[in-house]
């Protein structure tokens, strides 16, 4: 009787899902992305981390005049390193400082110039579309206002800056349709000010940022919990977008989308890249803006509506974070170079590099994705063309069960703006649409409606140009 019941149940499931069973998700394997992943070098990352540690402290309020110590010397070195990378690619990077004066804040009481270093690799066909990788240049010890004690900041966060520099070295050897920004952001420990300044500049200049990949601690494999693991990483991604209006919140309540913000679908994209191009790495998508009660430099971009995630190690070691250098009860405290696994940092850097490259070779995600099909047997999706139309071969429809974390089915539908999935009931699935380039590069998937929209609104410019 049990076998018969199982058989009948199986027949029912097959019948219910026959419309989707033949549409398992398929991708075009990209040899160039394998080459990019393999080009990332752990020894170059190690050299950069050691150089950043050598500045003694990189506290935001530390020395700016010295050539060998303090935040000033560190950011000048990063600027020069970006310039060297640009020289090697024939001047392909625009290297610049982005800064503002901050004062009257709890952690920056006196007027202080918070200065970040960025390098922009302009796209060839859609240069106003951006993806961004960042690391934090500043460091700290136990007292967040102590700007003179040694604060090596080897993992937190020289590892993220070194990864960003290495990604620039590798990706600057290629041309992309969209633009890539490499950023070493200051002022993170004092209140995310470097990110706030750059995000504000981006919005003022109407940058169409499709993705922010914030790398904050990508080198530690030995956790405070005793776990040693170099095969996993975490991707933190917020749900409901911060700039959601009351009307959009009401729409989300009835139509869904709380788990399909652009940041969440960006995280799914990166997770897929890890599965396909980074050997021996499994990423965990964490459905949360950041760790409990803590923050990172993707948050200022999220605050303004940009899709952004935090990429980092899985097992943190709090003895090596925000600690004075000391030994107590046989425990060594402090963020020193011996706590960094350079091969692991290279692995996470490679994940960033292939994700940036994949999105920059792909078209922009489709615009104004919409859906209909209530009280009908089928589901219809519509969308507007992605910008940079010359790079669009067509579009791909995705769907999954509402309880599943990743996309389960997909169908390439060609260069159209509407498609109906026959006998796929709208109530039972989550849906989305991606843009596809002529050589098979795909954008992140866009969930229908404002909850999933990748573009943001600019004042007096509804076209976001």
Secondary structure, 3 states (H helix, E strand, C coil): CHHHHHHHHHHHHHHHHHHHHCCECCCCCCHHHHHHHHHCCHHHHHHHHHHHHCCCECCCCCCCCCCCCCHHHHHHHHHHHHHHHHHHCCCCEEEEEEEEEECCCCCCCCCEEEEEEEEEECCCCEEEEEEEEEEECCCCCCCCCCCCCCECCHHHHHHHHHHHHHHHHHHCCCCCCEEEEEEEECCCCCCCHHHHHHHHHHHHCCCEEEEEEEECCCCCCECCCCCECCCEEEEEECCCCCCCCHHHHHHHHHHCCCCCCHHHHHHHHHHHHHHHHCCCCEEEEEEECCCCCCCCCCHHHHHCCCCEEEEEECCCCHHHCCCCCEEECCEEECCCHHHCCHHHHHHHHHHHHHHHHHHHHCCCCCEEEEEECCCCCCEEEEEECCCCHHHCCEEEEEEEECCCCCCCEEEEEECCCEEEECCCCHHHEEEEEEEECCCCCECCCECCCCCCCCCCCECCECCCC
